[in-house]
């Protein structure tokens, strides 16, 4: 099992991530700011305004995420499987995140990280 250590957790939760999804040979990348690490291999991302990303996730659970520090000297790529959740405890979790104050928080995306690669 891949483990997200404390340094990577801080990097993820304090920086903007690139979140890539795809379906039918049409990749899509969005910037993500509302994300939390909730377990050793789990991320929770908020869907506030996703359109193509949501459509892709409903057809293909494979995702890639890139995060780097503000100087661009430390970075990681994470790959995993995502589930798009529209009710229950995870939706409540994202609705209660301070980052989502006054945002729609339409869904929670639960990413189980399977691979981590150091980029820089």
C-alpha positions in Angstrom: 0.0 0.0 0.0 1.2 3.5 -0.8 1.5 5.8 2.2 1.2 9.6 2.0 3.8 10.8 4.6 3.5 14.0 6.6 5.6 16.1 4.1 3.5 15.0 1.1 0.3 15.6 3.1 1.4 19.2 3.9 2.4 19.8 0.3 -1.0 18.5 -0.9 -3.1 20.5 1.6 -1.1 23.8 1.2 -0.8 24.1 -2.6 -2.9 24.0 -5.7 -3.0 20.6 -7.5 -3.5 19.6 -11.1 -6.2 16.9 -11.3 -6.3 14.9 -14.5 -9.1 12.7 -15.7 -9.9 11.3 -19.1 -12.5 9.4 -21.1 -12.7 8.5 -24.8 -9.2 9.9 -25.5 -10.2 13.3 -24.3 -8.1 14.3 -21.3 -9.1 17.0 -18.9 -7.1 18.8 -16.3 -8.4 21.2 -13.6 -6.8 23.1 -10.8 -7.8 21.9 -7.3 -7.6 23.9 -4.1 -10.2 22.2 -1.9 -8.5 18.9 -1.0 -7.7 17.0 2.3 -5.7 14.0 3.0 -7.9 11.8 5.2 -5.9 8.6 5.4 -2.5 7.1 4.5 -3.6 6.6 0.9 -6.8 8.7 0.6 -7.6 12.2 -0.7 -10.9 14.0 -0.6 -11.4 16.5 -3.3 -14.4 18.8 -3.5 -16.5 19.3 -6.7 -17.6 22.9 -6.6 -17.7 23.7 -10.3 -16.7 20.6 -12.2 -18.3 19.6 -15.5 -16.0 17.6 -17.8 -14.2 16.2 -14.8 -17.4 14.9 -13.3 -18.4 13.3 -16.7 -15.0 11.7 -17.0 -15.0 10.3 -13.4 -18.4 8.7 -13.9 -17.0 6.8 -16.9 -13.3 6.3 -15.9 -12.1 6.2 -12.3 -8.4 6.4 -13.2 -6.9 9.8 -12.2 -3.6 11.5 -11.9 -2.7 14.4 -9.7 0.4 16.6 -9.7 1.4 18.9 -6.8 4.5 21.0 -6.4 5.7 23.6 -3.9 5.5 27.3 -4.7 9.2 27.4 -5.8 8.7 24.5 -8.1 11.6 22.6 -6.5 9.6 19.8 -4.9 6.9 17.9 -6.7 5.0 14.6 -6.9 2.7 12.8 -9.2 0.0 10.6 -7.7 -2.1 8.0 -9.5 -5.2 6.2 -8.3 -8.9 5.5 -8.5 -11.6 8.0 -7.7 -15.2 7.7 -6.6 -17.7 10.5 -7.1 -19.9 10.7 -4.0 -23.1 12.8 -3.9 -24.5 11.9 -0.5 -23.6 10.6 2.9 -20.7 11.3 5.2 -18.2 12.4 2.5 -20.6 15.0 1.1 -21.1 16.3 4.6 -17.4 16.3 5.1 -16.7 18.6 2.1 -19.6 20.9 2.9 -18.1 21.5 6.3 -14.6 22.3 5.0 -13.7 25.9 5.7 -12.2 26.1 2.2 -15.7 25.5 0.8 -17.4 28.3 2.7 -19.9 30.0 0.3 -19.1 27.3 -2.3 -21.7 24.8 -3.7 -19.7 21.7 -2.6 -21.8 19.5 -5.0 -19.9 16.3 -4.4 -16.9 14.6 -2.8 -14.3 12.8 -4.9 -12.6 10.1 -2.9 -9.2 9.2 -4.4 -7.4 6.0 -3.3 -3.8 6.6 -4.2 -2.1 3.6 -5.8 1.2 5.1 -7.0 3.4 8.1 -6.0 6.3 9.4 -8.0 8.8 12.2 -7.1 9.1 14.8 -9.8 11.7 17.1 -8.5 
